[in-house]
């Protein structure tokens, strides 16, 4: 699976930490990728580093780390 061919529902495995999480790309109002604020430059870096979406915990870690680095 790749960013260009996402699983549209169901369970995914996070490529960063290996944990399973529920993909909600078909329900964007509840999708963690939309709910967790990650800057566009950081999202571009993640796309280059990983083949698929990250779990909510990893997204939060990355977002928090990026904000801390910018401060």
C-alpha positions as CSV (number, residue, x, y, z in Angstrom):
1,X,0.0,0.0,0.0
2,X,1.2,3.5,-0.8
3,X,0.2,7.1,-0.2
4,X,-1.2,7.1,-3.8
5,X,-3.2,3.9,-3.1
6,X,-4.5,4.2,0.5
7,X,-6.6,1.6,2.2
8,X,-10.0,3.3,2.3
9,X,-11.2,1.7,5.5
10,X,-10.2,-0.9,8.1
11,X,-7.1,-1.6,10.1
12,X,-3.7,-0.4,9.0
13,X,-0.3,-1.0,10.5
14,X,1.7,2.2,11.3
15,X,5.0,2.1,9.4
16,X,6.7,4.2,12.1
17,X,5.8,2.2,15.3
18,X,4.2,-1.0,14.0
19,X,0.9,-0.6,15.9
20,X,-2.5,-1.2,14.4
21,X,-4.9,1.6,14.0
22,X,-8.3,2.2,12.3
23,X,-8.1,4.1,9.0
24,X,-11.0,6.6,8.5
25,X,-10.0,8.1,5.2
26,X,-13.6,7.6,4.0
27,X,-14.9,9.6,7.0
28,X,-12.6,12.7,6.9
29,X,-14.4,14.5,9.7
30,X,-13.2,11.7,12.0
31,X,-9.9,11.0,10.3
32,X,-6.8,11.5,12.5
33,X,-4.9,12.8,9.5
34,X,-7.2,15.8,9.4
35,X,-7.9,16.2,13.2
36,X,-4.2,16.3,14.2
37,X,-2.5,19.5,13.1
38,X,0.7,18.7,11.2
39,X,2.3,21.4,9.1
40,X,2.5,21.0,5.3
41,X,6.3,20.9,5.3
42,X,6.3,18.2,8.0
43,X,3.6,16.2,6.0
44,X,5.9,16.4,3.0
45,X,8.8,15.0,5.0
46,X,6.6,12.2,6.3
47,X,5.5,11.3,2.8
48,X,9.1,10.9,1.8
49,X,10.0,8.8,4.8
50,X,6.9,6.5,5.0
51,X,4.9,4.5,2.5
52,X,1.6,5.0,4.3
53,X,-0.3,6.9,7.0
54,X,1.0,7.0,10.6
55,X,-1.1,6.1,13.6
56,X,-2.6,8.8,15.7
57,X,0.0,8.5,18.4
58,X,2.9,8.9,15.9
59,X,1.1,11.8,14.3
60,X,0.8,13.5,17.6
61,X,4.5,12.9,18.5
62,X,5.6,14.2,15.1
63,X,3.3,17.3,15.4
64,X,4.5,18.0,19.0
65,X,8.2,17.5,18.0
66,X,7.8,19.9,15.0
67,X,6.2,22.6,17.2
68,X,8.9,22.2,19.8
69,X,11.6,22.6,17.2
70,X,10.0,25.7,15.7
71,X,9.7,27.4,19.1
